[in-house]
Amino acid sequence: MIELLVGLVVFSFAILPILNFTSTTTRSTYITGKHLMAGKLASSILDRLLSLPFQESFVEGKKLATGQAIKAMDDESLTKLLESQPLAEGLKVLQDDLEKSFRFFEYKVSLETDPPDSNPEKMFLISVMVTWRIEEGDERSRQGMILECVKYNENQ
């Protein structure tokens, strides 16, 4: 009986580092996945603005640059895409998955011109800051990522 108890104690101490390593690896993978999703969200917003002609890009950027954080699922382009006809069949499943994945994601867009608050002629800077929570209920665990690019006026 004592041999069994000693064996159980030795096994318990041997398995603890493995369980700790597994837990740490799982958490790191989760955090990395969120970081990659934030990068994709920021780059898609930048791509959307960069694909437009210069003046139109500035106008659309100004609409997004409210100074307030916008929830990822409240994005106007995403909403239009989800409401499009080809997605109608799997809309509920897709929307549920997106709401789970992006429920704590928010973004802010800002535009910088030189001089400030002017209508640009040659170029302007677009900044997209995406934030997300790592811990479900803890707002202090919010992380952020900023992607920036310069939009040039190709017609000048």
MARNUFI-5759 format. One line per 5 residues: number of its first residue (from 1); their letters; for each residue x, y, z of N, C-alpha, C, O. Coordinates in Angstrom, 3 decimals, decimal comma, padded with zeros to 6 digits. Example, Ala and Ser with C-alpha at 12.3 -4.5 7.8 and 13.67 -1.06 7.14 Angstrom:
BEGIN
1	AS	013,190 -005,690 007,800 012,300 -004,500 007,800 013,200 -003,300 007,800 014,236 -003,319 008,465  012,850 -002,250 007,080 013,670 -001,060 007,140 012,900 000,030 007,870 013,409 001,138 008,039;
//
This chain:
BEGIN
1	MIELL	000,818 -001,197 000,000 000,000 000,000 000,000 000,863 001,263 000,000 000,555 002,226 -000,702  001,927 001,259 000,777 002,810 002,421 000,834 003,515 002,604 -000,511 003,724 003,733 -000,956  003,879 001,497 -001,155 004,541 001,601 -002,458 003,612 002,281 -003,472 004,051 003,079 -004,300  002,357 001,957 -003,389 001,381 002,570 -004,284 001,262 004,070 -004,015 001,189 004,870 -004,948  001,244 004,443 -002,746 001,153 005,853 -002,368 002,403 006,618 -002,810 002,298 007,729 -003,329;
6	VGLVV	003,576 006,032 -002,609 004,828 006,663 -003,035 004,842 006,797 -004,561 005,244 007,836 -005,086  004,419 005,782 -005,255 004,356 005,835 -006,714 003,415 006,926 -007,199 003,714 007,623 -008,168  002,288 007,074 -006,532 001,328 008,114 -006,892 001,905 009,509 -006,662 001,707 010,402 -007,486  002,616 009,705 -005,554 003,234 011,001 -005,257 004,309 011,323 -006,296 004,365 012,443 -006,804  005,160 010,346 -006,613 006,213 010,555 -007,610 005,588 010,875 -008,971 006,044 011,786 -009,662;
11	FSFAI	004,569 010,146 -009,349 003,885 010,400 -010,620 003,265 011,802 -010,638 003,321 012,495 -011,654  002,679 012,213 -009,517 002,057 013,543 -009,434 003,086 014,640 -009,638 002,847 015,594 -010,378  004,242 014,505 -008,975 005,284 015,520 -009,136 005,900 015,486 -010,529 006,388 016,509 -011,008  005,887 014,355 -011,174 006,432 014,252 -012,528 005,473 014,846 -013,556 005,914 015,398 -014,565  004,184 014,739 -013,314 003,200 015,210 -014,290 002,938 016,718 -014,172 002,493 017,332 -015,142;
16	LPILN	003,201 017,328 -013,009 002,937 018,757 -012,826 003,675 019,643 -013,836 003,043 020,534 -014,404  004,973 019,450 -014,092 005,627 020,294 -015,109 005,020 020,119 -016,503 004,935 021,079 -017,268  004,606 018,915 -016,826 003,997 018,675 -018,132 002,665 019,418 -018,238 002,377 020,028 -019,268  001,864 019,371 -017,198 000,585 020,094 -017,199 000,809 021,604 -017,271 000,092 022,310 -017,981  001,803 022,093 -016,535 002,118 023,525 -016,556 002,577 023,951 -017,952 002,161 024,995 -018,455;
21	FTSTT	003,434 023,142 -018,572 003,911 023,438 -019,925 002,748 023,454 -020,916 002,679 024,332 -021,776  001,853 022,507 -020,802 000,689 022,438 -021,692 -000,190 023,671 -021,529 -000,654 024,246 -022,514  -000,417 024,071 -020,290 -001,240 025,244 -020,020 -000,594 026,508 -020,586 -001,274 027,333 -021,197  000,706 026,662 -020,388 001,423 027,827 -020,896 001,401 027,860 -022,423 001,203 028,917 -023,021  001,602 026,715 -023,045 001,596 026,642 -024,505 000,221 026,987 -025,068 000,119 027,701 -026,065;
26	TRSTY	-000,824 026,487 -024,440 -002,187 026,773 -024,891 -002,480 028,264 -024,786 -003,051 028,851 -025,705  -002,095 028,877 -023,680 -002,321 030,314 -023,487 -001,534 031,126 -024,519 -002,058 032,089 -025,079  -000,294 030,748 -024,770 000,524 031,461 -025,759 -000,077 031,353 -027,156 -000,073 032,324 -027,914  -000,584 030,195 -027,491 -001,220 029,998 -028,794 -002,472 030,862 -028,920 -002,715 031,453 -029,971  -003,259 030,935 -027,865 -004,469 031,756 -027,836 -004,115 033,228 -028,042 -004,751 033,920 -028,837;
31	ITGKH	-003,097 033,701 -027,322 -002,686 035,104 -027,425 -002,152 035,409 -028,823 -002,455 036,459 -029,389  -001,364 034,500 -029,376 -000,823 034,684 -030,724 -001,945 034,728 -031,759 -001,900 035,528 -032,693  -002,941 033,879 -031,594 -004,087 033,886 -032,505 -004,822 035,212 -032,474 -005,209 035,730 -033,521  -005,019 035,768 -031,289 -005,686 037,069 -031,163 -004,852 038,166 -031,824 -005,390 039,056 -032,483  -003,536 038,091 -031,641 -002,638 039,073 -032,245 -002,725 039,013 -033,778 -002,771 040,049 -034,442;
36	LMAGK	-002,747 037,812 -034,321 -002,865 037,652 -035,774 -004,209 038,160 -036,292 -004,274 038,777 -037,355  -005,281 037,901 -035,541 -006,602 038,397 -035,940 -006,632 039,925 -035,940 -007,232 040,539 -036,822  -005,980 040,537 -034,943 -005,921 042,002 -034,887 -005,160 042,554 -036,087 -005,556 043,566 -036,667  -004,079 041,896 -036,455 -003,314 042,323 -037,622 -004,122 042,229 -038,900 -004,060 043,118 -039,749  -004,878 041,153 -039,037 -005,729 040,989 -040,225 -006,821 042,063 -040,272 -007,120 042,608 -041,334;
41	LASSI	-007,407 042,356 -039,118 -008,451 043,381 -039,061 -007,881 044,743 -039,452 -008,470 045,455 -040,265  -006,736 045,104 -038,876 -006,119 046,399 -039,183 -005,704 046,479 -040,651 -005,929 047,497 -041,306  -005,104 045,417 -041,163 -004,659 045,455 -042,565 -005,843 045,484 -043,532 -005,745 046,082 -044,603  -006,950 044,853 -043,174 -008,115 044,898 -044,068 -008,717 046,303 -044,118 -009,187 046,739 -045,169  -008,707 047,008 -042,994 -009,205 048,389 -042,989 -008,284 049,275 -043,823 -008,749 050,102 -044,607;
46	LDRLL	-006,970 049,095 -043,648 -006,019 049,870 -044,452 -006,161 049,556 -045,937 -006,171 050,466 -046,765  -006,269 048,281 -046,275 -006,428 047,887 -047,682 -007,680 048,500 -048,295 -007,677 048,948 -049,442  -008,744 048,508 -047,509 -010,004 049,069 -048,001 -009,840 050,555 -048,325 -010,353 051,029 -049,339  -009,122 051,297 -047,462 -008,924 052,725 -047,703 -007,905 052,980 -048,814 -008,064 053,915 -049,598  -006,869 052,159 -048,882 -005,836 052,353 -049,902 -006,319 052,006 -051,305 -005,786 052,521 -052,287;
51	SLPFQ	-007,310 051,150 -051,407 -007,797 050,744 -052,732 -008,643 051,825 -053,403 -008,879 051,770 -054,610  -009,095 052,797 -052,632 -009,928 053,876 -053,179 -009,060 054,966 -053,803 -007,888 055,102 -053,452  -009,630 055,748 -054,730 -008,908 056,919 -055,235 -008,597 057,886 -054,088 -009,236 057,842 -053,037  -007,609 058,756 -054,304 -007,064 059,601 -053,241 -008,131 060,372 -052,468 -008,230 060,227 -051,249  -008,921 061,177 -053,146 -009,904 062,015 -052,461 -010,994 061,172 -051,795 -011,424 061,473 -050,682;
56	ESFVE	-011,427 060,138 -052,468 -012,451 059,250 -051,910 -011,924 058,532 -050,661 -012,655 058,332 -049,691  -010,658 058,153 -050,704 -010,024 057,505 -049,558 -009,996 058,445 -048,356 -010,236 058,021 -047,226  -009,704 059,719 -048,602 -009,673 060,703 -047,520 -011,060 060,894 -046,916 -011,201 060,969 -045,695  -012,073 060,973 -047,756 -013,451 061,150 -047,274 -013,886 059,935 -046,450 -014,449 060,092 -045,367  -013,627 058,724 -046,959 -013,989 057,504 -046,219 -013,213 057,408 -044,908 -013,758 057,004 -043,881;
61	GKKLA	-011,936 057,783 -044,956 -011,121 057,777 -043,739 -011,656 058,736 -042,698 -011,669 058,422 -041,508  -012,101 059,915 -043,142 -012,691 060,891 -042,215 -013,961 060,340 -041,561 -014,229 060,608 -040,390  -014,739 059,570 -042,327 -015,948 058,966 -041,749 -015,584 057,993 -040,634 -016,266 057,931 -039,611  -014,502 057,228 -040,835 -014,079 056,248 -039,830 -013,327 056,893 -038,672 -013,315 056,353 -037,566  -012,702 058,036 -038,911 -011,878 058,695 -037,894 -012,740 059,537 -036,966 -012,655 060,765 -036,962;
66	TGQAI	-013,563 058,868 -036,187 -014,464 059,569 -035,271 -013,811 059,878 -033,936 -014,340 060,674 -033,159  -012,673 059,263 -033,658 -012,036 059,425 -032,353 -012,567 058,439 -031,331 -012,005 058,309 -030,243  -013,628 057,754 -031,662 -014,219 056,755 -030,777 -013,844 055,361 -031,255 -013,651 055,129 -032,449  -013,746 054,440 -030,310 -013,475 053,046 -030,670 -014,722 052,451 -031,321 -015,839 052,629 -030,834  -014,511 051,749 -032,418 -015,600 051,096 -033,145 -015,461 049,597 -032,935 -014,388 049,036 -033,157;
71	KAMDD	-016,530 048,947 -032,511 -016,484 047,493 -032,344 -016,337 046,838 -033,712 -016,945 047,274 -034,690  -015,532 045,798 -033,768 -015,247 045,133 -035,042 -016,523 044,641 -035,717 -016,644 044,730 -036,939  -017,463 044,130 -034,953 -018,695 043,604 -035,538 -019,669 044,708 -035,963 -020,657 044,426 -036,641  -019,402 045,962 -035,573 -020,251 047,078 -035,986 -019,728 047,760 -037,244 -020,280 048,771 -037,680  -018,671 047,215 -037,827 -018,081 047,803 -039,030 -019,084 047,754 -040,180 -019,687 046,714 -040,448;
76	ESLTK	-019,253 048,881 -040,849 -020,259 049,006 -041,907 -019,990 048,059 -043,079 -020,918 047,446 -043,606  -018,736 047,937 -043,483 -018,403 047,058 -044,617 -018,634 045,595 -044,279 -019,111 044,830 -045,117  -018,300 045,205 -043,059 -018,531 043,821 -042,641 -020,022 043,521 -042,599 -020,455 042,447 -043,016  -020,796 044,457 -042,103 -022,247 044,278 -042,049 -022,830 044,116 -043,449 -023,680 043,255 -043,672  -022,375 044,944 -044,396 -022,859 044,835 -045,783 -022,470 043,493 -046,390 -023,260 042,872 -047,102;
81	LLESQ	-021,252 043,051 -046,106 -020,788 041,771 -046,635 -021,619 040,617 -046,085 -021,991 039,707 -046,826  -021,909 040,653 -044,789 -022,697 039,579 -044,180 -024,132 039,556 -044,691 -024,769 038,503 -044,714  -024,640 040,713 -045,101 -026,013 040,779 -045,597 -026,115 040,475 -047,089 -027,217 040,447 -047,637  -024,989 040,247 -047,749 -025,036 039,977 -049,191 -025,692 038,626 -049,452 -025,624 037,725 -048,616  -026,310 038,490 -050,584 -027,116 037,315 -050,917 -026,348 035,993 -050,912 -026,878 035,014 -050,387;
86	PLAEG	-025,125 035,899 -051,466 -024,453 034,591 -051,489 -024,193 034,003 -050,100 -024,073 032,786 -049,956  -024,105 034,856 -049,082 -023,844 034,360 -047,734 -025,116 034,041 -046,961 -025,041 033,596 -045,816  -026,261 034,254 -047,552 -027,526 034,150 -046,830 -027,743 032,780 -046,193 -028,297 032,700 -045,097  -027,318 031,698 -046,856 -027,571 030,357 -046,322 -026,814 030,104 -045,026 -027,395 029,616 -044,056  -025,543 030,424 -044,997 -024,734 030,151 -043,811 -024,526 031,362 -042,938 -023,600 031,404 -042,127;
91	LKVLQ	-025,401 032,362 -043,106 -025,220 033,622 -042,401 -025,214 033,453 -040,887 -024,359 034,020 -040,207  -026,140 032,694 -040,359 -026,258 032,551 -038,904 -025,002 031,911 -038,317 -024,487 032,374 -037,299  -024,512 030,857 -038,949 -023,312 030,169 -038,458 -022,104 031,093 -038,540 -021,324 031,192 -037,592  -021,952 031,768 -039,676 -020,828 032,676 -039,868 -020,881 033,833 -038,882 -019,862 034,203 -038,299  -022,051 034,398 -038,698 -022,200 035,523 -037,787 -021,904 035,104 -036,344 -021,265 035,854 -035,606;
96	DDLEK	-022,356 033,926 -035,936 -022,065 033,431 -034,589 -020,569 033,242 -034,381 -020,034 033,606 -033,334  -019,892 032,673 -035,377 -018,442 032,470 -035,278 -017,699 033,798 -035,195 -016,782 033,955 -034,388  -018,096 034,748 -036,031 -017,439 036,054 -036,012 -017,679 036,781 -034,695 -016,772 037,429 -034,172  -018,886 036,682 -034,158 -019,176 037,348 -032,890 -018,374 036,736 -031,748 -017,973 037,452 -030,831  -018,132 035,435 -031,784 -017,272 034,806 -030,772 -015,834 035,267 -030,928 -015,173 035,604 -029,946;
101	SFRFF	-015,354 035,282 -032,155 -013,948 035,609 -032,404 -013,634 037,082 -032,164 -012,589 037,409 -031,599  -014,527 037,971 -032,587 -014,236 039,401 -032,547 -015,003 040,160 -031,470 -015,093 041,386 -031,549  -015,552 039,491 -030,480 -016,420 040,187 -029,532 -015,698 041,251 -028,712 -016,338 042,215 -028,291  -014,383 041,120 -028,465 -013,661 042,119 -027,673 -012,746 042,991 -028,531 -011,924 043,737 -027,999  -012,881 042,901 -029,846 -012,027 043,688 -030,734 -012,672 045,035 -031,034 -013,861 045,116 -031,342;
106	EYKVS	-011,871 046,084 -030,940 -012,302 047,434 -031,291 -011,194 048,076 -032,112 -010,031 047,686 -032,008  -011,555 049,058 -032,927 -010,520 049,765 -033,680 -010,822 051,256 -033,741 -011,969 051,688 -033,625  -009,752 052,026 -033,929 -009,848 053,468 -034,141 -009,026 053,802 -035,374 -007,934 053,268 -035,573  -009,553 054,676 -036,182 -008,839 055,148 -037,368 -008,532 056,624 -037,161 -009,375 057,381 -036,678  -007,324 057,027 -037,526 -006,988 058,451 -037,485 -006,257 058,827 -038,767 -005,527 058,025 -039,349;
111	LETDP	-006,471 060,049 -039,181 -005,819 060,585 -040,376 -004,976 061,782 -039,962 -005,412 062,612 -039,166  -003,773 061,865 -040,505 -002,902 063,008 -040,230 -002,513 063,652 -041,549 -002,097 062,985 -042,496  -002,661 064,965 -041,581 -002,278 065,728 -042,765 -001,303 066,816 -042,340 -001,177 067,123 -041,155  -000,624 067,387 -043,309 000,296 068,481 -043,019 -000,084 069,656 -043,899 000,045 069,531 -045,117  -000,530 070,764 -043,393 -000,762 071,091 -041,999 -001,985 070,356 -041,436 -002,855 069,919 -042,190;
116	PDSNP	-002,042 070,226 -040,102 -003,157 069,488 -039,480 -004,526 070,060 -039,857 -004,676 071,263 -040,068  -005,503 069,185 -039,934 -006,900 069,538 -040,238 -007,069 070,251 -041,579 -007,960 071,086 -041,736  -006,224 069,923 -042,526 -006,371 070,517 -043,856 -006,790 069,438 -044,840 -006,769 068,247 -044,530  -007,164 069,871 -046,012 -007,511 068,937 -047,079 -006,220 068,605 -047,834 -005,635 069,496 -048,449  -005,765 067,364 -047,807 -004,457 067,043 -048,387 -004,471 067,102 -049,914 -005,489 066,851 -050,560;
121	EKMFL	-003,307 067,442 -050,465 -003,160 067,464 -051,917 -002,251 066,348 -052,405 -002,487 065,772 -053,468  -001,203 066,036 -051,628 -000,226 065,046 -052,087 -000,285 063,729 -051,325 -000,176 062,659 -051,925  -000,458 063,801 -049,997 -000,463 062,571 -049,213 -001,049 062,825 -047,829 -001,155 063,966 -047,378  -001,427 061,735 -047,169 -001,854 061,783 -045,774 -001,550 060,439 -045,126 -001,422 059,418 -045,801  -001,440 060,462 -043,809 -001,107 059,267 -043,035 -002,382 058,654 -042,471 -003,205 059,352 -041,879;
126	ISVMV	-002,540 057,365 -042,655 -003,679 056,627 -042,097 -003,135 055,735 -040,986 -002,209 054,956 -041,210  -003,707 055,848 -039,793 -003,328 054,991 -038,668 -004,547 054,201 -038,218 -005,632 054,757 -038,050  -004,361 052,913 -038,025 -005,429 052,059 -037,511 -004,909 051,397 -036,242 -003,904 050,687 -036,268  -005,600 051,634 -035,135 -005,237 050,997 -033,874 -006,330 049,992 -033,510 -007,494 050,359 -033,349  -005,945 048,735 -033,384 -006,876 047,675 -033,003 -006,539 047,261 -031,578 -005,375 047,026 -031,252;
131	TWRIE	-007,558 047,172 -030,730 -007,359 046,702 -029,355 -008,260 045,507 -029,093 -009,316 045,360 -029,708  -007,829 044,660 -028,177 -008,596 043,477 -027,810 -008,228 043,074 -026,396 -007,158 043,419 -025,894  -009,122 042,345 -025,766 -008,887 041,833 -024,411 -008,282 040,443 -024,480 -008,667 039,623 -025,312  -007,334 040,193 -023,599 -006,789 038,841 -023,486 -007,621 038,046 -022,482 -008,004 036,906 -022,746  -007,894 038,653 -021,338 -008,743 038,018 -020,329 -010,187 038,416 -020,604 -010,480 039,592 -020,819;
136	EGDER	-011,073 037,453 -020,598 -012,475 037,691 -020,965 -013,128 038,829 -020,179 -013,769 039,693 -020,778  -012,979 038,850 -018,853 -013,705 039,831 -018,063 -012,861 040,975 -017,553 -013,356 041,791 -016,775  -011,601 041,071 -017,960 -010,689 042,061 -017,399 -010,313 043,098 -018,452 -009,548 042,813 -019,374  -010,854 044,294 -018,306 -010,572 045,371 -019,261 -009,108 045,815 -019,194 -008,578 046,350 -020,168  -008,456 045,595 -018,047 -007,046 045,987 -017,908 -006,117 045,122 -018,754 -004,962 045,487 -018,970;
141	SRQGM	-006,604 043,986 -019,233 -005,761 043,101 -020,041 -005,807 043,463 -021,525 -005,332 042,705 -022,371  -006,376 044,614 -021,832 -006,518 045,031 -023,236 -005,144 045,279 -023,860 -004,315 045,999 -023,306  -004,927 044,674 -025,008 -003,696 044,825 -025,791 -004,009 045,652 -027,030 -005,174 045,823 -027,388  -002,984 046,158 -027,677 -003,210 046,964 -028,863 -002,167 046,738 -029,942 -001,055 046,281 -029,679  -002,556 047,070 -031,154 -001,662 046,995 -032,308 -001,982 048,181 -033,208 -003,147 048,498 -033,446;
146	ILECV	-000,937 048,830 -033,704 -001,122 049,976 -034,592 -000,448 049,682 -035,925 000,720 049,297 -035,970  -001,191 049,865 -037,001 -000,637 049,790 -038,354 -000,851 051,149 -039,011 -001,921 051,746 -038,896  000,176 051,624 -039,696 000,094 052,920 -040,360 000,569 052,798 -041,802 001,372 051,928 -042,138  000,062 053,676 -042,633 000,534 053,740 -044,017 000,285 055,150 -044,541 -000,479 055,925 -043,966  000,939 055,452 -045,629 000,794 056,756 -046,265 000,056 056,563 -047,582 000,427 055,720 -048,399;
151	KYNEN	-000,975 057,343 -047,773 -001,728 057,326 -049,035 -001,229 058,493 -049,884 -001,339 059,654 -049,488  -000,680 058,171 -051,056 -000,171 059,182 -051,984 -001,199 059,474 -053,059 -001,981 058,607 -053,448  -001,183 060,693 -053,524 -002,033 061,080 -054,645 -001,285 060,733 -055,929 -000,333 061,418 -056,304  -001,711 059,684 -056,590 -001,024 059,214 -057,792 -001,216 060,154 -058,977 -000,476 060,065 -059,957  -002,181 061,039 -058,907 -002,497 061,922 -060,033 -001,653 063,187 -060,054 -001,794 063,999 -060,968;
156	Q	-000,780 063,374 -059,070 000,049 064,588 -059,053 001,480 064,261 -059,327 002,324 065,157 -059,352;
//
